Amino acid sequence: MNRRQFIQTTALATAAAAGKLNAEDAKGVHWPIGCFNRPWNEVGGDYDATLAGVKAAGYKITGLLTASKQVPFVRSYATPEYLDELKKKIAAAGLRANMASLSVNEGGPQAEAIRDVRQQIDNTKFLGIEFLLTFGVEKTANFEKYYAIMRDAAAYAQERGVKLVMKPHGGGSGAAEEIIRCLDKVKHPNFKIWYDAGNIIYYTGKDPLEQLKPIAQYVTGFCAKDCDHEKGNVWLEFGKGKVDFHAVFRELKRAGFNGPVMVECCEKGRNAEEMTANARTNRLFLEKVFLEV
């Protein structure tokens, strides 16, 4: 790097650190960056604290990833009153939710699982959320049942304007081979992929770039996390693990990717305030990468 390049790179980094540089305003790619609720959930923060943290970290988009009995998000047992209050709460925080996670009981009766998933799709539609995310299936014995549930879900969701997506999560969605099998078995245009390079490393130890290449054309969103090794640590500042973010995003750009990038993890803090600061750091990292790819 010569002196001129060094000065330019330093200026970009300084502007990004000051919060004055957004990927959407720059010459690079124009992928919106959001953040899931998982970082604040990890330190026991309630959902009000989560929304405050997401906004304070500089995000305008959030995702409803980690649900619980107390915070069901779109789960089938969420009441109409809860959903109405949730919708108002997100809007009052000045945020927009673009994704909710889907729970699939592929181990139970298939008809019952389909009814449960359809209710979650209806709840997602009520909230005005665009994407509903499934984590795939873990047990081999449940593969065919899962595919059948997803075929019904993809069609039902399409009728309601909800996009069904799956992320790499081990088992039947571990890496490219398993993901392609899911796509082939479900065979519906409303069943796409939200890629997770960190999970490729965590669950399989494989190279996220090489695993992306065969499926990049099907990717409509990205779950952003880093990972240091198979079954290792995903609570990392981006760039400190093994994910080559520049290479992965260059491949997505080459494939015509035009979806959201959602931060899932960051360096683990001791409290909500530290999680907010660390989530901000990962946003700034992505903004800089987007200028460079």
Phi, psi and omega in degrees: 000124178278178186298319181296315178298320179298316180297317180297315180296319179296321179295318178298315181296320180295317179296318180296317181296331179278358179075018184259001185236118178244143180302326183293339183259001188252182183277350182284202180290161187242051180270125179292141181249127176233185182217134175286171179277354190301318182304315183283330175297327182296331181254018173077018179286144176283175188289332175297317178294324178298311180299319178297320180292317179302314181293316181295333178281359174096015180264151174249348183239139176230165179228143184264080188270305189261104181263168178205176177299322182281330180234081189283345185053245184259011180306155187297337181272001176293131182278157176303324180294317179297315182297320179296317179294321179297315180301316179293322183294318179295316179296319181296333178281356181076025182242166174233130177269129182247351184211143170230152180267147184253132174261129182235118177267074183288350179275347180264190179300137185298315182299321179293320179296320179296317178298318181296316180295319179299322178296321178294324176295316177299319179295321178297316178299318180301320182283352181074029182268137187281317188245142173237123192250130174252151183263006182087202184225142185264312187273131181304323182297339183258003185304306186295323177295319178299315180300319180296318178297319180291325177299315178294317183296319181298316180291315181296318180294320180299321178299332184257009176074023178251136182262121181272128182224159180230142176248152174299129184206035180078178177055234183286357176231032188294308182210193190305315183300314181290322180294317178298322177299317178300313180300318180293322182286320181284318175048059176219136182295345179262027176232103185237189186240136164253109187286149178220094184297323179296322179291330176301315178292312186299314186271333187235340184074007183274169182282118182299327180292313181293326178286337178285322189308316182287345186238003187304327182293343182261359186276124179242000178196167185221126174265113189266119170206157175255169178202141184271332177189171181304130184059027184263218186260127175253354180271075187229151166293133182303138181097351181259356176254207185260357179286124174270090186298321180300313183293319181296315181287332173296321179294319178295320178298316179300325182278357179086020179304139182213038185247184179282154174241117187248119178291125180257321184225163175209181174300136186285125176263173180273345183204179183298322181296317179291323176297321178298314180298319182287326175294325176296317179302318181289328175297313181297324176300312181296320179300320178293317178300317182296333175289337190257350180263000000 
